[in-house]
Amino acid sequence: MNDRERQKFGRQVARLRRQSMFTVEQLAQMADIKPVTLQHIEQGAFNVPFDILNRLAVVLGGELQIVINDLKE
């Protein structure tokens, strides 16, 4: 993920967290990550490993989808 994509993803996580009425601490605990890690994700300052992406999606009631565009053989 580049900087712009990380920031966009982080904003989306923060928006979903607020819509779900979770604090950073609550969501971090439910996703089994440290609050500071979640803060870094929301700030776009952290490349998020797949397992954390999946846990966040589950806790936020979403679905993790991976779309790969422009693959060149």
mmJSON file of the N, C-alpha and C atoms, coordinates in Angstrom:
{"data_MODEL":{"atom_site":{
"group_PDB":["ATOM","ATOM","ATOM","ATOM","ATOM","ATOM","ATOM","ATOM","ATOM","ATOM","ATOM","ATOM","ATOM","ATOM","ATOM","ATOM","ATOM","ATOM","ATOM","ATOM","ATOM","ATOM","ATOM","ATOM","ATOM","ATOM","ATOM","ATOM","ATOM","ATOM","ATOM","ATOM","ATOM","ATOM","ATOM","ATOM","ATOM","ATOM","ATOM","ATOM","ATOM","ATOM","ATOM","ATOM","ATOM","ATOM","ATOM","ATOM","ATOM","ATOM","ATOM","ATOM","ATOM","ATOM","ATOM","ATOM","ATOM","ATOM","ATOM","ATOM","ATOM","ATOM","ATOM","ATOM","ATOM","ATOM","ATOM","ATOM","ATOM","ATOM","ATOM","ATOM","ATOM","ATOM","ATOM","ATOM","ATOM","ATOM","ATOM","ATOM","ATOM","ATOM","ATOM","ATOM","ATOM","ATOM","ATOM","ATOM","ATOM","ATOM","ATOM","ATOM","ATOM","ATOM","ATOM","ATOM","ATOM","ATOM","ATOM","ATOM","ATOM","ATOM","ATOM","ATOM","ATOM","ATOM","ATOM","ATOM","ATOM","ATOM","ATOM","ATOM","ATOM","ATOM","ATOM","ATOM","ATOM","ATOM","ATOM","ATOM","ATOM","ATOM","ATOM","ATOM","ATOM","ATOM","ATOM","ATOM","ATOM","ATOM","ATOM","ATOM","ATOM","ATOM","ATOM","ATOM","ATOM","ATOM","ATOM","ATOM","ATOM","ATOM","ATOM","ATOM","ATOM","ATOM","ATOM","ATOM","ATOM","ATOM","ATOM","ATOM","ATOM","ATOM","ATOM","ATOM","ATOM","ATOM","ATOM","ATOM","ATOM","ATOM","ATOM","ATOM","ATOM","ATOM","ATOM","ATOM","ATOM","ATOM","ATOM","ATOM","ATOM","ATOM","ATOM","ATOM","ATOM","ATOM","ATOM","ATOM","ATOM","ATOM","ATOM","ATOM","ATOM","ATOM","ATOM","ATOM","ATOM","ATOM","ATOM","ATOM","ATOM","ATOM","ATOM","ATOM","ATOM","ATOM","ATOM","ATOM","ATOM","ATOM","ATOM","ATOM","ATOM","ATOM","ATOM","ATOM","ATOM","ATOM","ATOM","ATOM","ATOM","ATOM","ATOM","ATOM","ATOM","ATOM","ATOM"],
"id":[1,2,3,4,5,6,7,8,9,10,11,12,13,14,15,16,17,18,19,20,21,22,23,24,25,26,27,28,29,30,31,32,33,34,35,36,37,38,39,40,41,42,43,44,45,46,47,48,49,50,51,52,53,54,55,56,57,58,59,60,61,62,63,64,65,66,67,68,69,70,71,72,73,74,75,76,77,78,79,80,81,82,83,84,85,86,87,88,89,90,91,92,93,94,95,96,97,98,99,100,101,102,103,104,105,106,107,108,109,110,111,112,113,114,115,116,117,118,119,120,121,122,123,124,125,126,127,128,129,130,131,132,133,134,135,136,137,138,139,140,141,142,143,144,145,146,147,148,149,150,151,152,153,154,155,156,157,158,159,160,161,162,163,164,165,166,167,168,169,170,171,172,173,174,175,176,177,178,179,180,181,182,183,184,185,186,187,188,189,190,191,192,193,194,195,196,197,198,199,200,201,202,203,204,205,206,207,208,209,210,211,212,213,214,215,216,217,218,219],
"type_symbol":["N","C","C","N","C","C","N","C","C","N","C","C","N","C","C","N","C","C","N","C","C","N","C","C","N","C","C","N","C","C","N","C","C","N","C","C","N","C","C","N","C","C","N","C","C","N","C","C","N","C","C","N","C","C","N","C","C","N","C","C","N","C","C","N","C","C","N","C","C","N","C","C","N","C","C","N","C","C","N","C","C","N","C","C","N","C","C","N","C","C","N","C","C","N","C","C","N","C","C","N","C","C","N","C","C","N","C","C","N","C","C","N","C","C","N","C","C","N","C","C","N","C","C","N","C","C","N","C","C","N","C","C","N","C","C","N","C","C","N","C","C","N","C","C","N","C","C","N","C","C","N","C","C","N","C","C","N","C","C","N","C","C","N","C","C","N","C","C","N","C","C","N","C","C","N","C","C","N","C","C","N","C","C","N","C","C","N","C","C","N","C","C","N","C","C","N","C","C","N","C","C","N","C","C","N","C","C","N","C","C","N","C","C","N","C","C","N","C","C"],
"label_atom_id":["N","CA","C","N","CA","C","N","CA","C","N","CA","C","N","CA","C","N","CA","C","N","CA","C","N","CA","C","N","CA","C","N","CA","C","N","CA","C","N","CA","C","N","CA","C","N","CA","C","N","CA","C","N","CA","C","N","CA","C","N","CA","C","N","CA","C","N","CA","C","N","CA","C","N","CA","C","N","CA","C","N","CA","C","N","CA","C","N","CA","C","N","CA","C","N","CA","C","N","CA","C","N","CA","C","N","CA","C","N","CA","C","N","CA","C","N","CA","C","N","CA","C","N","CA","C","N","CA","C","N","CA","C","N","CA","C","N","CA","C","N","CA","C","N","CA","C","N","CA","C","N","CA","C","N","CA","C","N","CA","C","N","CA","C","N","CA","C","N","CA","C","N","CA","C","N","CA","C","N","CA","C","N","CA","C","N","CA","C","N","CA","C","N","CA","C","N","CA","C","N","CA","C","N","CA","C","N","CA","C","N","CA","C","N","CA","C","N","CA","C","N","CA","C","N","CA","C","N","CA","C","N","CA","C","N","CA","C","N","CA","C","N","CA","C","N","CA","C","N","CA","C","N","CA","C"],
"label_alt_id":[null,null,null,null,null,null,null,null,null,null,null,null,null,null,null,null,null,null,null,null,null,null,null,null,null,null,null,null,null,null,null,null,null,null,null,null,null,null,null,null,null,null,null,null,null,null,null,null,null,null,null,null,null,null,null,null,null,null,null,null,null,null,null,null,null,null,null,null,null,null,null,null,null,null,null,null,null,null,null,null,null,null,null,null,null,null,null,null,null,null,null,null,null,null,null,null,null,null,null,null,null,null,null,null,null,null,null,null,null,null,null,null,null,null,null,null,null,null,null,null,null,null,null,null,null,null,null,null,null,null,null,null,null,null,null,null,null,null,null,null,null,null,null,null,null,null,null,null,null,null,null,null,null,null,null,null,null,null,null,null,null,null,null,null,null,null,null,null,null,null,null,null,null,null,null,null,null,null,null,null,null,null,null,null,null,null,null,null,null,null,null,null,null,null,null,null,null,null,null,null,null,null,null,null,null,null,null,null,null,null,null,null,null,null,null,null,null,null,null],
"label_comp_id":["MET","MET","MET","ASN","ASN","ASN","ASP","ASP","ASP","ARG","ARG","ARG","GLU","GLU","GLU","ARG","ARG","ARG","GLN","GLN","GLN","LYS","LYS","LYS","PHE","PHE","PHE","GLY","GLY","GLY","ARG","ARG","ARG","GLN","GLN","GLN","VAL","VAL","VAL","ALA","ALA","ALA","ARG","ARG","ARG","LEU","LEU","LEU","ARG","ARG","ARG","ARG","ARG","ARG","GLN","GLN","GLN","SER","SER","SER","MET","MET","MET","PHE","PHE","PHE","THR","THR","THR","VAL","VAL","VAL","GLU","GLU","GLU","GLN","GLN","GLN","LEU","LEU","LEU","ALA","ALA","ALA","GLN","GLN","GLN","MET","MET","MET","ALA","ALA","ALA","ASP","ASP","ASP","ILE","ILE","ILE","LYS","LYS","LYS","PRO","PRO","PRO","VAL","VAL","VAL","THR","THR","THR","LEU","LEU","LEU","GLN","GLN","GLN","HIS","HIS","HIS","ILE","ILE","ILE","GLU","GLU","GLU","GLN","GLN","GLN","GLY","GLY","GLY","ALA","ALA","ALA","PHE","PHE","PHE","ASN","ASN","ASN","VAL","VAL","VAL","PRO","PRO","PRO","PHE","PHE","PHE","ASP","ASP","ASP","ILE","ILE","ILE","LEU","LEU","LEU","ASN","ASN","ASN","ARG","ARG","ARG","LEU","LEU","LEU","ALA","ALA","ALA","VAL","VAL","VAL","VAL","VAL","VAL","LEU","LEU","LEU","GLY","GLY","GLY","GLY","GLY","GLY","GLU","GLU","GLU","LEU","LEU","LEU","GLN","GLN","GLN","ILE","ILE","ILE","VAL","VAL","VAL","ILE","ILE","ILE","ASN","ASN","ASN","ASP","ASP","ASP","LEU","LEU","LEU","LYS","LYS","LYS","GLU","GLU","GLU"],
"label_asym_id":["A","A","A","A","A","A","A","A","A","A","A","A","A","A","A","A","A","A","A","A","A","A","A","A","A","A","A","A","A","A","A","A","A","A","A","A","A","A","A","A","A","A","A","A","A","A","A","A","A","A","A","A","A","A","A","A","A","A","A","A","A","A","A","A","A","A","A","A","A","A","A","A","A","A","A","A","A","A","A","A","A","A","A","A","A","A","A","A","A","A","A","A","A","A","A","A","A","A","A","A","A","A","A","A","A","A","A","A","A","A","A","A","A","A","A","A","A","A","A","A","A","A","A","A","A","A","A","A","A","A","A","A","A","A","A","A","A","A","A","A","A","A","A","A","A","A","A","A","A","A","A","A","A","A","A","A","A","A","A","A","A","A","A","A","A","A","A","A","A","A","A","A","A","A","A","A","A","A","A","A","A","A","A","A","A","A","A","A","A","A","A","A","A","A","A","A","A","A","A","A","A","A","A","A","A","A","A","A","A","A","A","A","A","A","A","A","A","A","A"],
"label_entity_id":["1","1","1","1","1","1","1","1","1","1","1","1","1","1","1","1","1","1","1","1","1","1","1","1","1","1","1","1","1","1","1","1","1","1","1","1","1","1","1","1","1","1","1","1","1","1","1","1","1","1","1","1","1","1","1","1","1","1","1","1","1","1","1","1","1","1","1","1","1","1","1","1","1","1","1","1","1","1","1","1","1","1","1","1","1","1","1","1","1","1","1","1","1","1","1","1","1","1","1","1","1","1","1","1","1","1","1","1","1","1","1","1","1","1","1","1","1","1","1","1","1","1","1","1","1","1","1","1","1","1","1","1","1","1","1","1","1","1","1","1","1","1","1","1","1","1","1","1","1","1","1","1","1","1","1","1","1","1","1","1","1","1","1","1","1","1","1","1","1","1","1","1","1","1","1","1","1","1","1","1","1","1","1","1","1","1","1","1","1","1","1","1","1","1","1","1","1","1","1","1","1","1","1","1","1","1","1","1","1","1","1","1","1","1","1","1","1","1","1"],
"label_seq_id":[1,1,1,2,2,2,3,3,3,4,4,4,5,5,5,6,6,6,7,7,7,8,8,8,9,9,9,10,10,10,11,11,11,12,12,12,13,13,13,14,14,14,15,15,15,16,16,16,17,17,17,18,18,18,19,19,19,20,20,20,21,21,21,22,22,22,23,23,23,24,24,24,25,25,25,26,26,26,27,27,27,28,28,28,29,29,29,30,30,30,31,31,31,32,32,32,33,33,33,34,34,34,35,35,35,36,36,36,37,37,37,38,38,38,39,39,39,40,40,40,41,41,41,42,42,42,43,43,43,44,44,44,45,45,45,46,46,46,47,47,47,48,48,48,49,49,49,50,50,50,51,51,51,52,52,52,53,53,53,54,54,54,55,55,55,56,56,56,57,57,57,58,58,58,59,59,59,60,60,60,61,61,61,62,62,62,63,63,63,64,64,64,65,65,65,66,66,66,67,67,67,68,68,68,69,69,69,70,70,70,71,71,71,72,72,72,73,73,73],
"pdbx_PDB_ins_code":[null,null,null,null,null,null,null,null,null,null,null,null,null,null,null,null,null,null,null,null,null,null,null,null,null,null,null,null,null,null,null,null,null,null,null,null,null,null,null,null,null,null,null,null,null,null,null,null,null,null,null,null,null,null,null,null,null,null,null,null,null,null,null,null,null,null,null,null,null,null,null,null,null,null,null,null,null,null,null,null,null,null,null,null,null,null,null,null,null,null,null,null,null,null,null,null,null,null,null,null,null,null,null,null,null,null,null,null,null,null,null,null,null,null,null,null,null,null,null,null,null,null,null,null,null,null,null,null,null,null,null,null,null,null,null,null,null,null,null,null,null,null,null,null,null,null,null,null,null,null,null,null,null,null,null,null,null,null,null,null,null,null,null,null,null,null,null,null,null,null,null,null,null,null,null,null,null,null,null,null,null,null,null,null,null,null,null,null,null,null,null,null,null,null,null,null,null,null,null,null,null,null,null,null,null,null,null,null,null,null,null,null,null,null,null,null,null,null,null],
"Cartn_x":[0.841,0.0,0.882,0.541,1.294,0.693,1.326,0.881,-0.579,-0.943,-2.31,-3.332,-3.039,-3.955,-4.065,-2.921,-2.945,-3.795,-3.663,-4.442,-5.932,-6.278,-7.677,-8.244,-7.493,-7.939,-8.105,-7.149,-7.219,-8.446,-8.771,-9.979,-11.23,-11.242,-12.401,-12.548,-11.444,-11.496,-12.007,-11.482,-11.914,-13.404,-13.87,-15.29,-16.166,-15.774,-16.545,-16.52,-15.376,-15.276,-16.238,-16.239,-17.14,-18.609,-18.934,-20.308,-20.757,-19.823,-20.12,-20.099,-19.748,-19.706,-18.682,-17.549,-16.449,-15.392,-14.762,-13.565,-12.394,-11.284,-10.072,-9.737,-9.827,-9.481,-10.41,-11.712,-12.672,-12.425,-12.28,-12.055,-10.731,-9.708,-8.402,-8.506,-9.201,-9.339,-10.092,-11.177,-11.971,-11.201,-10.319,-9.531,-8.202,-7.969,-6.756,-5.491,-5.534,-4.361,-4.19,-3.046,-2.801,-3.491,-4.001,-4.623,-3.706,-2.422,-1.489,-1.387,-1.506,-1.499,-2.719,-3.889,-5.105,-4.984,-4.418,-4.22,-3.331,-2.267,-1.382,-2.106,-2.955,-3.736,-4.647,-5.356,-6.29,-5.568,-4.325,-3.535,-2.869,-2.969,-2.347,-0.847,-0.366,1.077,1.568,0.764,1.105,0.606,1.478,1.05,0.416,-0.834,-1.615,-1.481,-1.023,-0.949,-2.349,-2.406,-3.684,-4.482,-3.838,-4.589,-5.27,-4.627,-5.249,-6.38,-6.179,-7.257,-8.496,-8.291,-9.402,-10.098,-9.332,-9.941,-10.742,-10.214,-10.95,-12.251,-12.189,-13.396,-14.45,-14.041,-14.991,-15.629,-14.816,-15.329,-16.257,-15.923,-16.731,-17.923,-18.112,-19.267,-19.152,-17.94,-17.722,-17.181,-16.722,-16.17,-14.891,-13.848,-12.585,-12.6,-12.42,-12.359,-11.025,-10.41,-9.15,-9.358,-9.085,-9.223,-7.849,-7.423,-6.126,-6.384,-5.98,-6.187,-4.86,-4.95,-3.806,-2.678,-3.027,-1.987,-1.367,-0.079,0.633,1.354,1.242,1.862,3.266],
"Cartn_y":[-1.18,0.0,1.238,2.209,3.446,4.378,5.506,6.428,6.842,7.189,7.648,6.552,5.331,4.211,3.907,3.967,3.732,4.781,6.037,7.105,6.936,6.578,6.347,5.183,4.093,2.943,3.326,4.066,4.492,5.334,6.241,7.062,6.198,5.183,4.285,3.495,3.008,2.275,3.196,4.409,5.361,5.672,5.859,6.145,4.98,3.766,2.59,2.399,2.684,2.569,3.535,4.779,5.79,5.429,4.951,4.544,3.406,2.541,1.416,1.833,3.104,3.68,2.991,2.602,2.015,3.079,3.007,3.805,3.068,3.761,3.108,1.911,2.104,1.031,-0.167,0.079,-1.023,-1.826,-1.128,-1.837,-2.583,-1.951,-2.613,-3.896,-3.826,-5.014,-6.122,-5.764,-6.777,-7.38,-6.592,-7.081,-7.679,-7.693,-8.261,-7.578,-6.237,-5.446,-4.359,-3.742,-2.658,-1.388,-0.57,0.696,1.56,1.589,2.4,1.886,0.587,0.013,0.491,0.469,0.949,2.437,3.2,4.627,4.829,4.044,4.147,3.742,2.727,2.313,3.457,4.053,5.134,6.367,6.556,7.692,7.398,6.158,5.784,5.609,5.335,5.262,3.826,2.847,1.46,0.575,-0.243,-1.258,-2.392,-2.648,-3.565,-4.993,-5.905,-7.311,-7.891,-8.9,-9.506,-9.973,-10.59,-11.111,-9.995,-8.847,-7.715,-7.144,-7.062,-6.612,-7.474,-8.764,-9.692,-9.527,-9.409,-9.236,-7.941,-6.865,-5.598,-5.736,-6.396,-6.59,-7.376,-8.428,-9.25,-8.433,-7.733,-6.952,-5.837,-5.214,-4.104,-4.576,-5.894,-6.443,-6.361,-6.295,-6.18,-7.457,-7.309,-8.438,-7.969,-8.737,-8.397,-8.889,-7.961,-8.298,-7.798,-8.625,-8.231,-8.208,-7.056,-6.888,-6.547,-7.327,-7.08,-6.661,-5.432,-4.871,-4.802,-4.768,-4.549,-5.555,-6.792,-7.823,-8.04,-8.067,-8.304,-9.634,-10.423,-11.741,-11.662],
"Cartn_z":[0.0,0.0,0.0,-0.805,-0.753,0.312,0.522,1.582,1.408,0.201,-0.054,0.24,-0.179,0.069,1.557,2.269,3.723,4.425,4.007,4.636,4.351,3.138,2.784,3.598,3.67,4.45,5.917,6.454,7.847,8.133,7.219,7.385,7.383,6.53,6.473,7.777,8.313,9.579,10.69,10.749,11.772,11.64,10.406,10.176,10.627,10.262,10.673,12.185,12.791,14.253,14.922,14.457,15.044,14.804,13.597,13.303,14.205,14.567,15.453,16.918,17.143,18.488,19.393,18.797,19.557,19.794,20.95,21.174,20.532,20.42,19.913,20.793,22.077,23.019,22.871,22.702,22.567,21.298,20.17,18.911,18.941,19.488,19.567,20.388,21.51,22.357,21.619,20.932,20.22,19.047,18.433,17.298,17.746,19.053,19.639,19.112,19.094,18.751,19.801,19.826,20.77,20.275,21.205,20.788,19.937,20.259,19.473,18.037,17.848,16.494,15.721,16.371,15.721,15.403,16.282,16.02,14.791,14.696,13.533,12.247,12.331,11.165,10.732,11.693,11.373,10.831,11.208,10.725,9.38,8.921,7.66,7.772,8.976,9.215,9.384,8.987,9.274,8.143,7.572,6.614,7.406,7.149,7.969,7.465,8.324,7.918,7.68,6.831,6.459,7.67,8.655,9.795,10.577,10.69,11.384,10.538,9.226,8.336,8.526,8.56,8.697,10.046,11.127,12.458,12.527,11.963,11.959,11.172,10.024,9.213,9.984,10.655,11.418,12.54,13.308,14.439,13.962,12.841,12.335,11.504,11.432,10.734,9.23,8.744,7.31,6.731,5.531,4.805,4.132,4.261,3.636,2.198,1.255,-0.151,-0.704,-1.496,-2.113,-3.62,-4.197,-5.633,-6.18,-7.15,-7.767,-9.209,-9.503,-10.839,-11.586,-12.885,-13.751,-13.547,-13.404,-13.307,-14.676,-14.691,-15.944,-15.827,-16.85,-16.835,-17.362],
"occupancy":[1.0,1.0,1.0,1.0,1.0,1.0,1.0,1.0,1.0,1.0,1.0,1.0,1.0,1.0,1.0,1.0,1.0,1.0,1.0,1.0,1.0,1.0,1.0,1.0,1.0,1.0,1.0,1.0,1.0,1.0,1.0,1.0,1.0,1.0,1.0,1.0,1.0,1.0,1.0,1.0,1.0,1.0,1.0,1.0,1.0,1.0,1.0,1.0,1.0,1.0,1.0,1.0,1.0,1.0,1.0,1.0,1.0,1.0,1.0,1.0,1.0,1.0,1.0,1.0,1.0,1.0,1.0,1.0,1.0,1.0,1.0,1.0,1.0,1.0,1.0,1.0,1.0,1.0,1.0,1.0,1.0,1.0,1.0,1.0,1.0,1.0,1.0,1.0,1.0,1.0,1.0,1.0,1.0,1.0,1.0,1.0,1.0,1.0,1.0,1.0,1.0,1.0,1.0,1.0,1.0,1.0,1.0,1.0,1.0,1.0,1.0,1.0,1.0,1.0,1.0,1.0,1.0,1.0,1.0,1.0,1.0,1.0,1.0,1.0,1.0,1.0,1.0,1.0,1.0,1.0,1.0,1.0,1.0,1.0,1.0,1.0,1.0,1.0,1.0,1.0,1.0,1.0,1.0,1.0,1.0,1.0,1.0,1.0,1.0,1.0,1.0,1.0,1.0,1.0,1.0,1.0,1.0,1.0,1.0,1.0,1.0,1.0,1.0,1.0,1.0,1.0,1.0,1.0,1.0,1.0,1.0,1.0,1.0,1.0,1.0,1.0,1.0,1.0,1.0,1.0,1.0,1.0,1.0,1.0,1.0,1.0,1.0,1.0,1.0,1.0,1.0,1.0,1.0,1.0,1.0,1.0,1.0,1.0,1.0,1.0,1.0,1.0,1.0,1.0,1.0,1.0,1.0,1.0,1.0,1.0,1.0,1.0,1.0,1.0,1.0,1.0,1.0,1.0,1.0],
"B_iso_or_equiv":[0.0,0.0,0.0,0.0,0.0,0.0,0.0,0.0,0.0,0.0,0.0,0.0,0.0,0.0,0.0,0.0,0.0,0.0,0.0,0.0,0.0,0.0,0.0,0.0,0.0,0.0,0.0,0.0,0.0,0.0,0.0,0.0,0.0,0.0,0.0,0.0,0.0,0.0,0.0,0.0,0.0,0.0,0.0,0.0,0.0,0.0,0.0,0.0,0.0,0.0,0.0,0.0,0.0,0.0,0.0,0.0,0.0,0.0,0.0,0.0,0.0,0.0,0.0,0.0,0.0,0.0,0.0,0.0,0.0,0.0,0.0,0.0,0.0,0.0,0.0,0.0,0.0,0.0,0.0,0.0,0.0,0.0,0.0,0.0,0.0,0.0,0.0,0.0,0.0,0.0,0.0,0.0,0.0,0.0,0.0,0.0,0.0,0.0,0.0,0.0,0.0,0.0,0.0,0.0,0.0,0.0,0.0,0.0,0.0,0.0,0.0,0.0,0.0,0.0,0.0,0.0,0.0,0.0,0.0,0.0,0.0,0.0,0.0,0.0,0.0,0.0,0.0,0.0,0.0,0.0,0.0,0.0,0.0,0.0,0.0,0.0,0.0,0.0,0.0,0.0,0.0,0.0,0.0,0.0,0.0,0.0,0.0,0.0,0.0,0.0,0.0,0.0,0.0,0.0,0.0,0.0,0.0,0.0,0.0,0.0,0.0,0.0,0.0,0.0,0.0,0.0,0.0,0.0,0.0,0.0,0.0,0.0,0.0,0.0,0.0,0.0,0.0,0.0,0.0,0.0,0.0,0.0,0.0,0.0,0.0,0.0,0.0,0.0,0.0,0.0,0.0,0.0,0.0,0.0,0.0,0.0,0.0,0.0,0.0,0.0,0.0,0.0,0.0,0.0,0.0,0.0,0.0,0.0,0.0,0.0,0.0,0.0,0.0,0.0,0.0,0.0,0.0,0.0,0.0],
"pdbx_formal_charge":[null,null,null,null,null,null,null,null,null,null,null,null,null,null,null,null,null,null,null,null,null,null,null,null,null,null,null,null,null,null,null,null,null,null,null,null,null,null,null,null,null,null,null,null,null,null,null,null,null,null,null,null,null,null,null,null,null,null,null,null,null,null,null,null,null,null,null,null,null,null,null,null,null,null,null,null,null,null,null,null,null,null,null,null,null,null,null,null,null,null,null,null,null,null,null,null,null,null,null,null,null,null,null,null,null,null,null,null,null,null,null,null,null,null,null,null,null,null,null,null,null,null,null,null,null,null,null,null,null,null,null,null,null,null,null,null,null,null,null,null,null,null,null,null,null,null,null,null,null,null,null,null,null,null,null,null,null,null,null,null,null,null,null,null,null,null,null,null,null,null,null,null,null,null,null,null,null,null,null,null,null,null,null,null,null,null,null,null,null,null,null,null,null,null,null,null,null,null,null,null,null,null,null,null,null,null,null,null,null,null,null,null,null,null,null,null,null,null,null],
"auth_seq_id":[1,1,1,2,2,2,3,3,3,4,4,4,5,5,5,6,6,6,7,7,7,8,8,8,9,9,9,10,10,10,11,11,11,12,12,12,13,13,13,14,14,14,15,15,15,16,16,16,17,17,17,18,18,18,19,19,19,20,20,20,21,21,21,22,22,22,23,23,23,24,24,24,25,25,25,26,26,26,27,27,27,28,28,28,29,29,29,30,30,30,31,31,31,32,32,32,33,33,33,34,34,34,35,35,35,36,36,36,37,37,37,38,38,38,39,39,39,40,40,40,41,41,41,42,42,42,43,43,43,44,44,44,45,45,45,46,46,46,47,47,47,48,48,48,49,49,49,50,50,50,51,51,51,52,52,52,53,53,53,54,54,54,55,55,55,56,56,56,57,57,57,58,58,58,59,59,59,60,60,60,61,61,61,62,62,62,63,63,63,64,64,64,65,65,65,66,66,66,67,67,67,68,68,68,69,69,69,70,70,70,71,71,71,72,72,72,73,73,73],
"auth_comp_id":["MET","MET","MET","ASN","ASN","ASN","ASP","ASP","ASP","ARG","ARG","ARG","GLU","GLU","GLU","ARG","ARG","ARG","GLN","GLN","GLN","LYS","LYS","LYS","PHE","PHE","PHE","GLY","GLY","GLY","ARG","ARG","ARG","GLN","GLN","GLN","VAL","VAL","VAL","ALA","ALA","ALA","ARG","ARG","ARG","LEU","LEU","LEU","ARG","ARG","ARG","ARG","ARG","ARG","GLN","GLN","GLN","SER","SER","SER","MET","MET","MET","PHE","PHE","PHE","THR","THR","THR","VAL","VAL","VAL","GLU","GLU","GLU","GLN","GLN","GLN","LEU","LEU","LEU","ALA","ALA","ALA","GLN","GLN","GLN","MET","MET","MET","ALA","ALA","ALA","ASP","ASP","ASP","ILE","ILE","ILE","LYS","LYS","LYS","PRO","PRO","PRO","VAL","VAL","VAL","THR","THR","THR","LEU","LEU","LEU","GLN","GLN","GLN","HIS","HIS","HIS","ILE","ILE","ILE","GLU","GLU","GLU","GLN","GLN","GLN","GLY","GLY","GLY","ALA","ALA","ALA","PHE","PHE","PHE","ASN","ASN","ASN","VAL","VAL","VAL","PRO","PRO","PRO","PHE","PHE","PHE","ASP","ASP","ASP","ILE","ILE","ILE","LEU","LEU","LEU","ASN","ASN","ASN","ARG","ARG","ARG","LEU","LEU","LEU","ALA","ALA","ALA","VAL","VAL","VAL","VAL","VAL","VAL","LEU","LEU","LEU","GLY","GLY","GLY","GLY","GLY","GLY","GLU","GLU","GLU","LEU","LEU","LEU","GLN","GLN","GLN","ILE","ILE","ILE","VAL","VAL","VAL","ILE","ILE","ILE","ASN","ASN","ASN","ASP","ASP","ASP","LEU","LEU","LEU","LYS","LYS","LYS","GLU","GLU","GLU"],
"auth_asym_id":["A","A","A","A","A","A","A","A","A","A","A","A","A","A","A","A","A","A","A","A","A","A","A","A","A","A","A","A","A","A","A","A","A","A","A","A","A","A","A","A","A","A","A","A","A","A","A","A","A","A","A","A","A","A","A","A","A","A","A","A","A","A","A","A","A","A","A","A","A","A","A","A","A","A","A","A","A","A","A","A","A","A","A","A","A","A","A","A","A","A","A","A","A","A","A","A","A","A","A","A","A","A","A","A","A","A","A","A","A","A","A","A","A","A","A","A","A","A","A","A","A","A","A","A","A","A","A","A","A","A","A","A","A","A","A","A","A","A","A","A","A","A","A","A","A","A","A","A","A","A","A","A","A","A","A","A","A","A","A","A","A","A","A","A","A","A","A","A","A","A","A","A","A","A","A","A","A","A","A","A","A","A","A","A","A","A","A","A","A","A","A","A","A","A","A","A","A","A","A","A","A","A","A","A","A","A","A","A","A","A","A","A","A","A","A","A","A","A","A"],
"auth_atom_id":["N","CA","C","N","CA","C","N","CA","C","N","CA","C","N","CA","C","N","CA","C","N","CA","C","N","CA","C","N","CA","C","N","CA","C","N","CA","C","N","CA","C","N","CA","C","N","CA","C","N","CA","C","N","CA","C","N","CA","C","N","CA","C","N","CA","C","N","CA","C","N","CA","C","N","CA","C","N","CA","C","N","CA","C","N","CA","C","N","CA","C","N","CA","C","N","CA","C","N","CA","C","N","CA","C","N","CA","C","N","CA","C","N","CA","C","N","CA","C","N","CA","C","N","CA","C","N","CA","C","N","CA","C","N","CA","C","N","CA","C","N","CA","C","N","CA","C","N","CA","C","N","CA","C","N","CA","C","N","CA","C","N","CA","C","N","CA","C","N","CA","C","N","CA","C","N","CA","C","N","CA","C","N","CA","C","N","CA","C","N","CA","C","N","CA","C","N","CA","C","N","CA","C","N","CA","C","N","CA","C","N","CA","C","N","CA","C","N","CA","C","N","CA","C","N","CA","C","N","CA","C","N","CA","C","N","CA","C","N","CA","C","N","CA","C","N","CA","C","N","CA","C","N","CA","C"],
"pdbx_PDB_model_num":[1,1,1,1,1,1,1,1,1,1,1,1,1,1,1,1,1,1,1,1,1,1,1,1,1,1,1,1,1,1,1,1,1,1,1,1,1,1,1,1,1,1,1,1,1,1,1,1,1,1,1,1,1,1,1,1,1,1,1,1,1,1,1,1,1,1,1,1,1,1,1,1,1,1,1,1,1,1,1,1,1,1,1,1,1,1,1,1,1,1,1,1,1,1,1,1,1,1,1,1,1,1,1,1,1,1,1,1,1,1,1,1,1,1,1,1,1,1,1,1,1,1,1,1,1,1,1,1,1,1,1,1,1,1,1,1,1,1,1,1,1,1,1,1,1,1,1,1,1,1,1,1,1,1,1,1,1,1,1,1,1,1,1,1,1,1,1,1,1,1,1,1,1,1,1,1,1,1,1,1,1,1,1,1,1,1,1,1,1,1,1,1,1,1,1,1,1,1,1,1,1,1,1,1,1,1,1,1,1,1,1,1,1,1,1,1,1,1,1]
}}}
